[in-house]
């Protein structure tokens, strides 16, 4: 089911999802380093993934100002 949803999202969102799936949870600055996407494109990709429920944003345990993006387990699609 979520494979269909990924097909409807922009390529940048698919790429970000793939990176998070392979490398695990990470902060936005690390996603920027891993993907080499422009900041604005990354923001759009993350917003698309968050709206579809394919990615969640949580606070870092060590630095509560830092937000970590991760794929929820299990994925709950709305």
Gaussian input, Z-matrix of N, CA and C with variables (Angstrom, degrees):
# hf/3-21g

backbone

0 1
 N
 C     1     B1
 C     2     B2     1     A1
 N     3     B3     2     A2     1     D1
 C     4     B4     3     A3     2     D2
 C     5     B5     4     A4     3     D3
 N     6     B6     5     A5     4     D4
 C     7     B7     6     A6     5     D5
 C     8     B8     7     A7     6     D6
 N     9     B9     8     A8     7     D7
 C    10    B10     9     A9     8     D8
 C    11    B11    10    A10     9     D9
 N    12    B12    11    A11    10    D10
 C    13    B13    12    A12    11    D11
 C    14    B14    13    A13    12    D12
 N    15    B15    14    A14    13    D13
 C    16    B16    15    A15    14    D14
 C    17    B17    16    A16    15    D15
 N    18    B18    17    A17    16    D16
 C    19    B19    18    A18    17    D17
 C    20    B20    19    A19    18    D18
 N    21    B21    20    A20    19    D19
 C    22    B22    21    A21    20    D20
 C    23    B23    22    A22    21    D21
 N    24    B24    23    A23    22    D22
 C    25    B25    24    A24    23    D23
 C    26    B26    25    A25    24    D24
 N    27    B27    26    A26    25    D25
 C    28    B28    27    A27    26    D26
 C    29    B29    28    A28    27    D27
 N    30    B30    29    A29    28    D28
 C    31    B31    30    A30    29    D29
 C    32    B32    31    A31    30    D30
 N    33    B33    32    A32    31    D31
 C    34    B34    33    A33    32    D32
 C    35    B35    34    A34    33    D33
 N    36    B36    35    A35    34    D34
 C    37    B37    36    A36    35    D35
 C    38    B38    37    A37    36    D36
 N    39    B39    38    A38    37    D37
 C    40    B40    39    A39    38    D38
 C    41    B41    40    A40    39    D39
 N    42    B42    41    A41    40    D40
 C    43    B43    42    A42    41    D41
 C    44    B44    43    A43    42    D42
 N    45    B45    44    A44    43    D43
 C    46    B46    45    A45    44    D44
 C    47    B47    46    A46    45    D45
 N    48    B48    47    A47    46    D46
 C    49    B49    48    A48    47    D47
 C    50    B50    49    A49    48    D48
 N    51    B51    50    A50    49    D49
 C    52    B52    51    A51    50    D50
 C    53    B53    52    A52    51    D51
 N    54    B54    53    A53    52    D52
 C    55    B55    54    A54    53    D53
 C    56    B56    55    A55    54    D54
 N    57    B57    56    A56    55    D55
 C    58    B58    57    A57    56    D56
 C    59    B59    58    A58    57    D57
 N    60    B60    59    A59    58    D58
 C    61    B61    60    A60    59    D59
 C    62    B62    61    A61    60    D60
 N    63    B63    62    A62    61    D61
 C    64    B64    63    A63    62    D62
 C    65    B65    64    A64    63    D63
 N    66    B66    65    A65    64    D64
 C    67    B67    66    A66    65    D65
 C    68    B68    67    A67    66    D66
 N    69    B69    68    A68    67    D67
 C    70    B70    69    A69    68    D68
 C    71    B71    70    A70    69    D69
 N    72    B72    71    A71    70    D70
 C    73    B73    72    A72    71    D71
 C    74    B74    73    A73    72    D72
 N    75    B75    74    A74    73    D73
 C    76    B76    75    A75    74    D74
 C    77    B77    76    A76    75    D75
 N    78    B78    77    A77    76    D76
 C    79    B79    78    A78    77    D77
 C    80    B80    79    A79    78    D78
 N    81    B81    80    A80    79    D79
 C    82    B82    81    A81    80    D80
 C    83    B83    82    A82    81    D81
 N    84    B84    83    A83    82    D82
 C    85    B85    84    A84    83    D83
 C    86    B86    85    A85    84    D84
 N    87    B87    86    A86    85    D85
 C    88    B88    87    A87    86    D86
 C    89    B89    88    A88    87    D87
 N    90    B90    89    A89    88    D88
 C    91    B91    90    A90    89    D89
 C    92    B92    91    A91    90    D90
 N    93    B93    92    A92    91    D91
 C    94    B94    93    A93    92    D92
 C    95    B95    94    A94    93    D93
 N    96    B96    95    A95    94    D94
 C    97    B97    96    A96    95    D95
 C    98    B98    97    A97    96    D96
 N    99    B99    98    A98    97    D97
 C   100   B100    99    A99    98    D98
 C   101   B101   100   A100    99    D99
 N   102   B102   101   A101   100   D100
 C   103   B103   102   A102   101   D101
 C   104   B104   103   A103   102   D102
 N   105   B105   104   A104   103   D103
 C   106   B106   105   A105   104   D104
 C   107   B107   106   A106   105   D105
 N   108   B108   107   A107   106   D106
 C   109   B109   108   A108   107   D107
 C   110   B110   109   A109   108   D108
 N   111   B111   110   A110   109   D109
 C   112   B112   111   A111   110   D110
 C   113   B113   112   A112   111   D111
 N   114   B114   113   A113   112   D112
 C   115   B115   114   A114   113   D113
 C   116   B116   115   A115   114   D114
 N   117   B117   116   A116   115   D115
 C   118   B118   117   A117   116   D116
 C   119   B119   118   A118   117   D117
 N   120   B120   119   A119   118   D118
 C   121   B121   120   A120   119   D119
 C   122   B122   121   A121   120   D120
 N   123   B123   122   A122   121   D121
 C   124   B124   123   A123   122   D122
 C   125   B125   124   A124   123   D123
 N   126   B126   125   A125   124   D124
 C   127   B127   126   A126   125   D125
 C   128   B128   127   A127   126   D126
 N   129   B129   128   A128   127   D127
 C   130   B130   129   A129   128   D128
 C   131   B131   130   A130   129   D129
 N   132   B132   131   A131   130   D130
 C   133   B133   132   A132   131   D131
 C   134   B134   133   A133   132   D132
 N   135   B135   134   A134   133   D133
 C   136   B136   135   A135   134   D134
 C   137   B137   136   A136   135   D135
 N   138   B138   137   A137   136   D136
 C   139   B139   138   A138   137   D137
 C   140   B140   139   A139   138   D138
 N   141   B141   140   A140   139   D139
 C   142   B142   141   A141   140   D140
 C   143   B143   142   A142   141   D141
 N   144   B144   143   A143   142   D142
 C   145   B145   144   A144   143   D143
 C   146   B146   145   A145   144   D144
 N   147   B147   146   A146   145   D145
 C   148   B148   147   A147   146   D146
 C   149   B149   148   A148   147   D147
 N   150   B150   149   A149   148   D148
 C   151   B151   150   A150   149   D149
 C   152   B152   151   A151   150   D150
 N   153   B153   152   A152   151   D151
 C   154   B154   153   A153   152   D152
 C   155   B155   154   A154   153   D153
 N   156   B156   155   A155   154   D154
 C   157   B157   156   A156   155   D155
 C   158   B158   157   A157   156   D156
 N   159   B159   158   A158   157   D157
 C   160   B160   159   A159   158   D158
 C   161   B161   160   A160   159   D159
 N   162   B162   161   A161   160   D160
 C   163   B163   162   A162   161   D161
 C   164   B164   163   A163   162   D162
 N   165   B165   164   A164   163   D163
 C   166   B166   165   A165   164   D164
 C   167   B167   166   A166   165   D165
 N   168   B168   167   A167   166   D166
 C   169   B169   168   A168   167   D167
 C   170   B170   169   A169   168   D168
 N   171   B171   170   A170   169   D169
 C   172   B172   171   A171   170   D170
 C   173   B173   172   A172   171   D171
 N   174   B174   173   A173   172   D172
 C   175   B175   174   A174   173   D173
 C   176   B176   175   A175   174   D174
 N   177   B177   176   A176   175   D175
 C   178   B178   177   A177   176   D176
 C   179   B179   178   A178   177   D177
 N   180   B180   179   A179   178   D178
 C   181   B181   180   A180   179   D179
 C   182   B182   181   A181   180   D180
 N   183   B183   182   A182   181   D181
 C   184   B184   183   A183   182   D182
 C   185   B185   184   A184   183   D183
 N   186   B186   185   A185   184   D184
 C   187   B187   186   A186   185   D185
 C   188   B188   187   A187   186   D186
 N   189   B189   188   A188   187   D187
 C   190   B190   189   A189   188   D188
 C   191   B191   190   A190   189   D189
 N   192   B192   191   A191   190   D190
 C   193   B193   192   A192   191   D191
 C   194   B194   193   A193   192   D192
 N   195   B195   194   A194   193   D193
 C   196   B196   195   A195   194   D194
 C   197   B197   196   A196   195   D195
 N   198   B198   197   A197   196   D196
 C   199   B199   198   A198   197   D197
 C   200   B200   199   A199   198   D198
 N   201   B201   200   A200   199   D199
 C   202   B202   201   A201   200   D200
 C   203   B203   202   A202   201   D201
 N   204   B204   203   A203   202   D202
 C   205   B205   204   A204   203   D203
 C   206   B206   205   A205   204   D204
 N   207   B207   206   A206   205   D205
 C   208   B208   207   A207   206   D206
 C   209   B209   208   A208   207   D207
 N   210   B210   209   A209   208   D208
 C   211   B211   210   A210   209   D209
 C   212   B212   211   A211   210   D210
 N   213   B213   212   A212   211   D211
 C   214   B214   213   A213   212   D212
 C   215   B215   214   A214   213   D213
 N   216   B216   215   A215   214   D214
 C   217   B217   216   A216   215   D215
 C   218   B218   217   A217   216   D216
 N   219   B219   218   A218   217   D217
 C   220   B220   219   A219   218   D218
 C   221   B221   220   A220   219   D219
 N   222   B222   221   A221   220   D220
 C   223   B223   222   A222   221   D221
 C   224   B224   223   A223   222   D222
 N   225   B225   224   A224   223   D223
 C   226   B226   225   A225   224   D224
 C   227   B227   226   A226   225   D225
 N   228   B228   227   A227   226   D226
 C   229   B229   228   A228   227   D227
 C   230   B230   229   A229   228   D228
 N   231   B231   230   A230   229   D229
 C   232   B232   231   A231   230   D230
 C   233   B233   232   A232   231   D231

   B1=1.4471
   B2=1.5275
   B3=1.3503
   B4=1.4611
   B5=1.5140
   B6=1.3508
   B7=1.4665
   B8=1.5256
   B9=1.3308
   B10=1.4594
   B11=1.5257
   B12=1.3191
   B13=1.4655
   B14=1.5181
   B15=1.3238
   B16=1.4691
   B17=1.5203
   B18=1.3361
   B19=1.4669
   B20=1.5205
   B21=1.3372
   B22=1.4582
   B23=1.5304
   B24=1.3194
   B25=1.4627
   B26=1.5251
   B27=1.3272
   B28=1.4690
   B29=1.5327
   B30=1.3294
   B31=1.4708
   B32=1.5262
   B33=1.3121
   B34=1.4677
   B35=1.5259
   B36=1.3373
   B37=1.4635
   B38=1.5289
   B39=1.3131
   B40=1.4619
   B41=1.5269
   B42=1.3187
   B43=1.4603
   B44=1.5288
   B45=1.3243
   B46=1.4591
   B47=1.5261
   B48=1.3355
   B49=1.4622
   B50=1.5322
   B51=1.3207
   B52=1.4718
   B53=1.5335
   B54=1.3306
   B55=1.4664
   B56=1.5283
   B57=1.3300
   B58=1.4675
   B59=1.5303
   B60=1.3149
   B61=1.4633
   B62=1.5239
   B63=1.3187
   B64=1.4632
   B65=1.5279
   B66=1.3405
   B67=1.4616
   B68=1.5240
   B69=1.3260
   B70=1.4573
   B71=1.5172
   B72=1.3320
   B73=1.4708
   B74=1.5172
   B75=1.3317
   B76=1.4610
   B77=1.5151
   B78=1.3154
   B79=1.4540
   B80=1.5292
   B81=1.3245
   B82=1.4643
   B83=1.5337
   B84=1.3287
   B85=1.4629
   B86=1.5334
   B87=1.3401
   B88=1.4712
   B89=1.5161
   B90=1.3421
   B91=1.4632
   B92=1.5291
   B93=1.3356
   B94=1.4679
   B95=1.5264
   B96=1.3259
   B97=1.4710
   B98=1.5173
   B99=1.3201
   B100=1.4651
   B101=1.5271
   B102=1.3299
   B103=1.4632
   B104=1.5205
   B105=1.3356
   B106=1.4703
   B107=1.5285
   B108=1.3303
   B109=1.4508
   B110=1.5275
   B111=1.3368
   B112=1.4641
   B113=1.5268
   B114=1.3269
   B115=1.4631
   B116=1.5316
   B117=1.2990
   B118=1.4673
   B119=1.5320
   B120=1.3157
   B121=1.4570
   B122=1.5218
   B123=1.3220
   B124=1.4596
   B125=1.5282
   B126=1.3166
   B127=1.4584
   B128=1.5203
   B129=1.3246
   B130=1.4655
   B131=1.5269
   B132=1.3252
   B133=1.4640
   B134=1.5274
   B135=1.3255
   B136=1.4601
   B137=1.5229
   B138=1.3393
   B139=1.4683
   B140=1.5287
   B141=1.3214
   B142=1.4631
   B143=1.5280
   B144=1.3200
   B145=1.4642
   B146=1.5304
   B147=1.3283
   B148=1.4665
   B149=1.5304
   B150=1.3285
   B151=1.4688
   B152=1.5240
   B153=1.3144
   B154=1.4694
   B155=1.5258
   B156=1.3205
   B157=1.4501
   B158=1.5164
   B159=1.3276
   B160=1.4599
   B161=1.5260
   B162=1.3398
   B163=1.4591
   B164=1.5261
   B165=1.3173
   B166=1.4617
   B167=1.5234
   B168=1.3342
   B169=1.4658
   B170=1.5210
   B171=1.3341
   B172=1.4629
   B173=1.5284
   B174=1.3188
   B175=1.4647
   B176=1.5201
   B177=1.3180
   B178=1.4603
   B179=1.5224
   B180=1.3214
   B181=1.4545
   B182=1.5153
   B183=1.3293
   B184=1.4624
   B185=1.5303
   B186=1.3177
   B187=1.4617
   B188=1.5241
   B189=1.3167
   B190=1.4648
   B191=1.5277
   B192=1.3305
   B193=1.4620
   B194=1.5169
   B195=1.3199
   B196=1.4569
   B197=1.5180
   B198=1.3187
   B199=1.4606
   B200=1.5237
   B201=1.3141
   B202=1.4605
   B203=1.5256
   B204=1.3095
   B205=1.4595
   B206=1.5186
   B207=1.3324
   B208=1.4534
   B209=1.5175
   B210=1.3147
   B211=1.4584
   B212=1.5202
   B213=1.3416
   B214=1.4789
   B215=1.5097
   B216=1.2978
   B217=1.4599
   B218=1.5077
   B219=1.2879
   B220=1.4715
   B221=1.5237
   B222=1.3115
   B223=1.4713
   B224=1.5155
   B225=1.3360
   B226=1.4566
   B227=1.5215
   B228=1.3088
   B229=1.4590
   B230=1.5180
   B231=1.3536
   B232=1.4678
   B233=1.4921
   A1=110.97
   A2=118.45
   A3=118.66
   A4=111.95
   A5=118.21
   A6=120.30
   A7=109.81
   A8=116.65
   A9=120.62
   A10=110.50
   A11=116.67
   A12=120.63
   A13=110.37
   A14=117.56
   A15=120.41
   A16=111.34
   A17=117.73
   A18=120.94
   A19=111.92
   A20=117.30
   A21=120.42
   A22=112.15
   A23=117.50
   A24=122.09
   A25=110.57
   A26=117.44
   A27=120.46
   A28=111.55
   A29=116.45
   A30=120.43
   A31=113.38
   A32=117.83
   A33=120.02
   A34=111.09
   A35=117.39
   A36=120.89
   A37=110.24
   A38=116.67
   A39=120.34
   A40=111.04
   A41=116.27
   A42=121.11
   A43=111.17
   A44=116.60
   A45=120.70
   A46=110.27
   A47=117.29
   A48=121.20
   A49=110.06
   A50=116.54
   A51=121.55
   A52=110.75
   A53=117.18
   A54=120.96
   A55=110.32
   A56=117.06
   A57=119.93
   A58=111.46
   A59=116.22
   A60=120.63
   A61=110.82
   A62=117.04
   A63=121.81
   A64=113.44
   A65=116.46
   A66=119.82
   A67=113.73
   A68=117.88
   A69=121.03
   A70=112.61
   A71=115.54
   A72=120.85
   A73=112.15
   A74=115.40
   A75=119.46
   A76=111.50
   A77=114.86
   A78=122.71
   A79=109.47
   A80=113.96
   A81=119.75
   A82=112.24
   A83=117.46
   A84=119.35
   A85=111.43
   A86=116.92
   A87=119.54
   A88=111.16
   A89=116.38
   A90=119.45
   A91=109.40
   A92=116.82
   A93=120.21
   A94=111.09
   A95=116.76
   A96=121.00
   A97=111.83
   A98=117.09
   A99=121.52
   A100=112.69
   A101=116.65
   A102=120.36
   A103=114.07
   A104=117.11
   A105=122.25
   A106=112.29
   A107=116.86
   A108=121.19
   A109=109.14
   A110=117.39
   A111=118.87
   A112=110.25
   A113=116.78
   A114=121.75
   A115=111.53
   A116=116.82
   A117=120.59
   A118=111.45
   A119=117.80
   A120=121.96
   A121=110.56
   A122=116.56
   A123=120.21
   A124=110.50
   A125=117.03
   A126=120.59
   A127=111.68
   A128=116.64
   A129=121.20
   A130=110.92
   A131=117.00
   A132=121.55
   A133=110.95
   A134=116.84
   A135=120.35
   A136=111.62
   A137=117.50
   A138=120.49
   A139=110.81
   A140=117.03
   A141=121.07
   A142=110.79
   A143=116.34
   A144=120.69
   A145=111.83
   A146=116.89
   A147=120.85
   A148=110.83
   A149=117.65
   A150=121.77
   A151=112.08
   A152=117.08
   A153=121.46
   A154=112.48
   A155=117.78
   A156=121.18
   A157=114.19
   A158=117.03
   A159=120.98
   A160=111.91
   A161=116.48
   A162=122.76
   A163=107.14
   A164=115.71
   A165=120.21
   A166=108.81
   A167=114.85
   A168=121.49
   A169=107.56
   A170=116.26
   A171=121.55
   A172=109.07
   A173=115.84
   A174=121.00
   A175=109.76
   A176=115.53
   A177=121.19
   A178=108.81
   A179=116.87
   A180=121.08
   A181=113.64
   A182=118.08
   A183=121.90
   A184=112.14
   A185=116.89
   A186=122.24
   A187=108.08
   A188=116.91
   A189=121.30
   A190=112.83
   A191=118.14
   A192=120.71
   A193=111.23
   A194=116.46
   A195=122.78
   A196=110.48
   A197=117.06
   A198=122.27
   A199=109.44
   A200=115.07
   A201=122.28
   A202=108.06
   A203=116.18
   A204=122.11
   A205=108.23
   A206=115.32
   A207=119.51
   A208=109.72
   A209=114.81
   A210=121.27
   A211=106.79
   A212=116.87
   A213=118.48
   A214=111.20
   A215=115.40
   A216=120.08
   A217=108.58
   A218=120.12
   A219=129.10
   A220=110.57
   A221=115.29
   A222=120.39
   A223=108.10
   A224=115.92
   A225=122.32
   A226=107.24
   A227=116.30
   A228=121.37
   A229=109.02
   A230=115.78
   A231=120.35
   A232=111.19
   D1=-47.84
   D2=-178.08
   D3=-69.96
   D4=-19.70
   D5=176.15
   D6=-63.41
   D7=-37.70
   D8=177.07
   D9=-64.96
   D10=-42.41
   D11=179.91
   D12=-63.81
   D13=-40.58
   D14=177.98
   D15=-60.99
   D16=-35.97
   D17=179.83
   D18=-65.89
   D19=-25.31
   D20=-179.03
   D21=-85.33
   D22=-10.40
   D23=-178.73
   D24=-89.95
   D25=160.83
   D26=178.48
   D27=-64.81
   D28=156.96
   D29=179.65
   D30=-55.27
   D31=-35.30
   D32=-179.89
   D33=-63.84
   D34=-37.56
   D35=178.43
   D36=-67.50
   D37=-39.60
   D38=176.92
   D39=-62.67
   D40=-40.35
   D41=179.73
   D42=-65.70
   D43=-44.42
   D44=178.96
   D45=-63.23
   D46=-42.13
   D47=177.64
   D48=-60.25
   D49=-43.97
   D50=179.34
   D51=-60.74
   D52=-44.62
   D53=-179.79
   D54=-63.21
   D55=-45.16
   D56=178.90
   D57=-65.18
   D58=-35.78
   D59=178.84
   D60=-65.87
   D61=-40.04
   D62=-176.86
   D63=-82.02
   D64=-39.84
   D65=-171.83
   D66=-103.95
   D67=-11.12
   D68=178.43
   D69=90.26
   D70=-176.52
   D71=-177.52
   D72=-59.68
   D73=143.68
   D74=177.38
   D75=-159.06
   D76=159.78
   D77=178.11
   D78=-76.36
   D79=161.53
   D80=-177.74
   D81=-57.38
   D82=-42.40
   D83=-178.63
   D84=-63.14
   D85=-33.63
   D86=177.32
   D87=-71.94
   D88=-36.53
   D89=176.66
   D90=-63.49
   D91=-40.46
   D92=176.29
   D93=-58.53
   D94=-44.54
   D95=179.09
   D96=-64.19
   D97=-41.93
   D98=-176.45
   D99=-71.05
   D100=-36.68
   D101=-173.45
   D102=-97.09
   D103=-23.45
   D104=-174.55
   D105=59.55
   D106=25.74
   D107=175.93
   D108=-81.35
   D109=150.86
   D110=171.83
   D111=-62.47
   D112=150.73
   D113=-176.61
   D114=-56.58
   D115=-43.68
   D116=-179.22
   D117=-64.29
   D118=-41.03
   D119=178.05
   D120=-65.08
   D121=-41.35
   D122=177.88
   D123=-62.79
   D124=-42.06
   D125=178.51
   D126=-60.00
   D127=-43.87
   D128=177.89
   D129=-63.56
   D130=-42.33
   D131=179.59
   D132=-63.58
   D133=-46.16
   D134=179.49
   D135=-64.49
   D136=-40.71
   D137=177.30
   D138=-61.02
   D139=-42.09
   D140=179.03
   D141=-62.31
   D142=-44.44
   D143=-179.92
   D144=-67.89
   D145=-38.75
   D146=178.81
   D147=-65.06
   D148=-43.40
   D149=-179.17
   D150=-62.69
   D151=-34.01
   D152=-179.86
   D153=-86.03
   D154=-6.70
   D155=179.14
   D156=79.06
   D157=15.41
   D158=-179.50
   D159=-85.47
   D160=-16.80
   D161=178.55
   D162=-138.84
   D163=145.45
   D164=174.10
   D165=-121.35
   D166=158.11
   D167=179.52
   D168=-117.02
   D169=124.87
   D170=-179.52
   D171=-127.46
   D172=160.56
   D173=176.41
   D174=-79.02
   D175=145.10
   D176=175.86
   D177=-72.80
   D178=141.14
   D179=-179.05
   D180=-67.33
   D181=-30.31
   D182=-177.28
   D183=-89.86
   D184=-37.95
   D185=-178.52
   D186=-129.80
   D187=100.78
   D188=-173.16
   D189=-66.44
   D190=-13.13
   D191=176.35
   D192=-76.28
   D193=-25.14
   D194=-176.17
   D195=-82.87
   D196=133.72
   D197=178.01
   D198=-104.61
   D199=134.19
   D200=179.75
   D201=-109.41
   D202=133.82
   D203=177.42
   D204=-103.55
   D205=135.37
   D206=-178.77
   D207=-152.32
   D208=160.45
   D209=175.36
   D210=-85.12
   D211=126.23
   D212=-179.59
   D213=-67.71
   D214=154.43
   D215=178.37
   D216=-127.09
   D217=117.16
   D218=-9.10
   D219=-75.89
   D220=162.05
   D221=177.98
   D222=-71.32
   D223=126.71
   D224=176.28
   D225=-113.46
   D226=112.53
   D227=-176.79
   D228=-96.58
   D229=131.36
   D230=178.19
   D231=-106.72

